[in-house]
């Protein structure tokens, strides 16, 4: 039985690409750091996807008014960061 050492480049790619979709920790899992990978994966799923669900729920419950409010807040935050 041979033990294979995970490729660091592959681990990096597996960490960066899914991060664009709000999924973190895959690279850590591949590299053998299971505890860190699971913490990142579960936290990302709860925080990121929970936020998406809350925004869509707000928009659905307010018949679109929530989306308008969120867009205004995002616009104001981005303008404030630019200035």
C-alpha positions as CSV (number, residue, x, y, z in Angstrom):
1,X,0.0,0.0,0.0
2,X,1.6,3.3,-1.1
3,X,0.8,6.5,0.6
4,X,0.4,9.4,-1.9
5,X,1.2,12.9,-1.0
6,X,-1.5,15.4,-2.2
7,X,-0.3,17.9,-4.8
8,X,-0.3,21.4,-3.3
9,X,-1.2,23.0,-6.7
10,X,-4.3,20.7,-6.9
11,X,-5.3,21.6,-3.4
12,X,-5.0,25.3,-4.2
13,X,-7.1,25.0,-7.3
14,X,-9.7,22.9,-5.4
15,X,-9.9,25.7,-2.7
16,X,-10.1,28.7,-5.1
17,X,-12.5,27.5,-7.8
18,X,-15.4,26.4,-5.6
19,X,-14.9,29.6,-3.5
20,X,-16.4,31.6,-6.4
21,X,-19.6,29.7,-5.6
22,X,-19.5,30.1,-1.9
23,X,-18.1,26.6,-1.2
24,X,-15.0,26.6,1.0
25,X,-12.8,23.8,2.4
26,X,-12.5,21.4,-0.5
27,X,-8.8,22.0,-0.9
28,X,-8.2,21.4,2.8
29,X,-10.2,18.2,2.6
30,X,-8.1,17.1,-0.4
31,X,-4.8,18.0,1.4
32,X,-5.8,15.7,4.3
33,X,-6.8,18.5,6.8
34,X,-10.2,17.1,7.4
35,X,-11.2,19.1,10.5
36,X,-10.3,22.4,9.0
37,X,-12.0,21.5,5.7
38,X,-15.2,20.4,7.4
39,X,-15.3,23.6,9.5
40,X,-14.8,25.8,6.4
41,X,-17.3,23.8,4.4
42,X,-20.1,23.8,7.0
43,X,-19.5,27.5,8.0
44,X,-19.5,28.5,4.3
45,X,-22.7,26.6,3.7
46,X,-24.5,28.0,6.7
47,X,-23.3,31.7,6.3
48,X,-23.1,32.1,2.6
49,X,-26.1,30.0,1.4
50,X,-28.1,31.0,4.5
51,X,-27.6,34.7,3.5
52,X,-28.7,33.9,-0.1
53,X,-31.8,32.1,1.2
54,X,-32.6,35.0,3.5
55,X,-32.3,37.6,0.7
56,X,-34.6,35.6,-1.6
57,X,-37.1,34.9,1.2
58,X,-37.2,38.6,2.0
59,X,-37.8,39.4,-1.7
60,X,-40.5,36.8,-2.0
61,X,-42.4,37.8,1.2
62,X,-42.4,41.5,0.3
63,X,-43.3,40.9,-3.4
64,X,-40.1,42.4,-4.7
65,X,-39.8,45.3,-2.3
66,X,-37.1,43.5,-0.4
67,X,-35.0,43.2,-3.5
68,X,-35.3,46.9,-4.1
69,X,-34.2,47.6,-0.5
70,X,-31.3,45.2,-0.8
71,X,-30.2,46.8,-4.1
72,X,-30.2,50.3,-2.5
73,X,-28.2,49.1,0.4
74,X,-25.6,47.4,-1.8
75,X,-25.4,50.4,-4.0
76,X,-24.9,52.7,-1.0
77,X,-22.2,50.5,0.4
78,X,-20.4,50.3,-2.9
79,X,-20.5,54.0,-3.4
80,X,-19.3,54.6,0.2
81,X,-16.4,52.2,-0.4
82,X,-15.4,54.0,-3.6
83,X,-15.5,57.5,-2.1
